[in-house]
């Protein structure tokens, strides 16, 4: 029986260096139409027969970023998960240069495993410029990360869970997951590395897209259908971000969610939207992520500077 994708994502024991290496797509020979192509290998870190969706997004984004003009920054991506990517599979990413303008460039990426499309993504790059500065503030009642309990474990991310907000009288939640996170080690000064890691983490939703079963694990098999990310400001993945996720609706066997990432300084640097398939299992599994019970030692290390 398959574990749900959210649970698989929470139990990765790779190092930061292994995660960064796995996300990197490497150039190969162009395809028959002369389009630039890249290859990546999905690590064998997950059970259930499929690679975590955040890794799929990060690898495709890595390929696209290597074809964009260096003076431009990625500002958005929109992708569809077409088929599962088996762990250990070699994926070919073919990048189509849709448009190169003075301020914007657009790339289309098709990811293929054994001749079948697994992921299709369009992403856009923008030449940085000055303009109006307005944003929504970080959610209420968020303590700083050094006041939040952590977990000592061999995960690439230091994650400090706050949980959901209190359930309101109508049964809904303002937020269904809130957590501080950053990588456990400092990262190189490569914007592509930080963008790919943030895109990876944007899919680490836990079970927050199922408000009716919050805190319950192994009850559903879940799968991402699509994923959209907007990069509002450059940000380092080795600096603290608060990931605040809100579930908009569960209907028709699907869940639609949105999330924001604010830095410790309050700057809103990333937002995300996603739709997932959610199917309840006939026989629930006995499973918990390592920090679900909040019974571990406080993570008091300083982490990266």
N, C-alpha and C positions, 0 to 999 in steps of 0.2 A: 504494500500500500504506500502511496506517495505521501511524503511530508509536504506541507504547503511551502510555497516559495519564501514567505516571510520568515518562517522558522529556519529554513536552510541558510538564509543570509546571516542569521544571528550567531551561528556556531562555527564560523570560519576561524581556523587557528593559524593562519598564515602570518608571516612577518610583514612589516611595512614594505621592505625591499621586495619581497616576493609578490605582494599585491601590485606594486608599481610596475614590476617587470611583466606581470601577466596582462596588465591593461595595455601595454605598448603594442601597437600594430607595426609590423616591420615591412618595408617596401619589398615587392617582388616584381617580376616582369609585368609590363602592361598587358591588358587583355587584348582580345582579337580586334577590338575597335580602337585600340591605342589609349584607352583610359587608364589612369594610374590605379594600381592595385596593391593591396597590402595583405598580410597574413598575420593571424594571431592564433594562439592555442589556448583553449579554455582549460583552466586548471581543474584537477579532479578533487575539488574541495567539497562538493555538495552531493548529498544523497538524493534519491528520487528521480534520477535520470535526466536532469536538466540544469543548465548553468543559470546562476542567479542573474536576473534581468539587468541589475546595475552593472555587472561585468560586460554584458552584451552591449549596453549603451556606451560604456567607457571605451571599449575597443573600437567601436565604429567612430566615436568622436576622435579618438587618437588618429585614426586614418584620415579623417576629414581635415583635421587641424594641420597635418603635414602638407596639405595641398593649398592652403589658404595663403594669401599675401602676408608676410611676417608682421607688417605694421597694423594689421587688423586683429580684433579680438572677437572670440565667439560670444554671441549675445543670446542665441536661442537655438534649440533643437526640438524636433518633433519626430517621434519614431513609433513604428508599429511592430509588435512582436508577432511574427507570422507562424513560426514553428519553434519548438524547444531546441536549444543548442545543447547537445549532449556534453557532459563533462569530459574533458580530454580531447574534444574534437578540434580539428584545424579549420579555421574559418577564413575565407577569402573575402576581403572588403574591396569592392570596386567603387571608385569615387568618380562621379560625373561632375565636371565643372559647369554648373548651370549658368552662372553669370558672374562676371567681374566688373563692377562699376567703380566709380571714384570713391564712394563711401561704404559700399556694401558688396559683399561677395556671398554667393550661395553655392552650396555643395549638396549633392545627392549621393547617399551611400547605400549600396545593396550588399548585405552580408549573406554569404552562401556557404553551406556545409554539404559536402557530397552532392553537389549539383542542385540543391534545393535552397530557395531563399528562406532565411530564418528571421531577418530583421531588415527593415527599410526605414531610413532616416533622412530627413532634410535638415540642414543646419545653416545658419546665417552668421556672417562675420561683419563687424562694423568698425570703421575707423574712429577711434576715441575722439570725442568732442565735448565742449562745455554746453551746459543748458540748465534748465530749471532743476531745482533740487528739492524734491518732496517725497515722503515715504510714510507708510503706516509704521507706527511704533511697535516695538516688541510687545508680546502679550503680557497681560497683568500677572503679578505675583511670581516673577521669574527670579530666583536667587542666583547669585554668581556661581560659576562652576566649582570653585573651591569650597563651597558650602554644600555641595550635593554629593551623596554617596556614590562611589564608583566600584568597579570590580577589577581585581587583580587577576588577569588571565591573558593568555597569549593571543589576543585579538589585535589586528592592526590598528584598531581605533580605541581610544579611551572614551568610553561612553558613560555619561552620568544621567541616569533616568529620573525624570520628574513625574512621569505618568500622565494621566489625563486630568483635565479640570473636573471639578465637581459636576455631577449630573444635575441638569436643571429640572425645574418642575415639569416641563413638557417631555422629559425623558431624553433630551438631546444633550450634547457636550459642545462647549466652545472649542475645545481641542481634545483630540483622542490620543495623541502622543506628543510629549515634549521631552527633548533630551539635549544636553550639551554633548558635543563630540569634537574630536580632533585626532590626528594620527599620533601614535605613541612615540614616534621619533621625528626629528626635524627632516624636512624635505629639501631637495635642491631648488634653486631659483629658476624653475622652468614653469612658465604659465600653463603649458599643456598638461603637466603632471597634476597641478592643483585643480584645473578645470575638470580633468577626467576623474579625479578622486571625489570631487564634490558631486559630479554627476552620478558616480557609483553610489555614494551615500544617499543621494536623493531618492533612491529606490528602497532604502532600508526602512520600510514603513512599519515593521513589526506586524502586529495584528490590528493596527489602529484603523484599518478600513472596515472593520467589523464591529461597530459600536455595541451590538447586541451580545457580543461574546468577548468583550474586552477582558484581558487577563486570563483568558482560556486558550490553551494551545492544543493542537492536534484535533480540532473539531471540524476543520474544513480543508479542502484542497483549493488553493488559490493560485491564480496565474495573471500576471500583468498582460493587458491587451495593448495599451499604448502608453506613451510617456512623453511629457513635454517639460523642458527646463528653460528658464530664462536667467541669464547671468547679468545681473544689473551693475555690478561693480567687480573689479578683480578682487579675489580673496585667496588667502592661503589655507590649504586644508590642514596644515599643522598649527593653525590658530583656532581658538574656540569659536564654535558656532552653536546657536540654539536652533534646533530643528523642531518646528511647531507644525503639527499636522492636524488638519480638520477634515472630517468626513462629511461630504455634502449630502449623499443619498446612497442607500442600498435599495435597488429595485431591479426586477427582471433577472435575478441571478448575477447582477453586476454591482460594483461599488465605484463611485466617483469621489476622488479626494483631491485636496490641494494642500500645499505646505509652503512655509517660508523658512529661510535661514537668515538670522541676524548675527552679526559679530558681537563680541563682548563689548565693543564700543557702541552698540546699538544700530550700526549700519545694516540696512537690508541689502544683502548682496546676491541672493538667489531665491527664486520661487519655482514651484513645481506643480503640475497637475497630472493626474493619472486616472485611468479606468482599469478595473480589474474584474476578472471572472471569479465569483465566490460560490463554491458548492459545498454543502454540508456533507460530511462523511457519514455513512451508515453506522460505522463503528469508530468512535473517537479513539485517537492514539493517546498514549500516556507520554507526554513530552512537555518540557519547559526549557526556555532559553536559560543560560547560566545565571542571569541576574533577575529572573522573574520574581523570585521570592524575596529579593532585597535582603538576603541573609548572609551576604559575604562581607569581607573586610572593606573598609573605606579605602578608595584609591587615593592615596595621599601624595603620590609622586608628582614632581613639578612638570614632567614631560618636556616637550620641546620649548625652547625659548620663544 
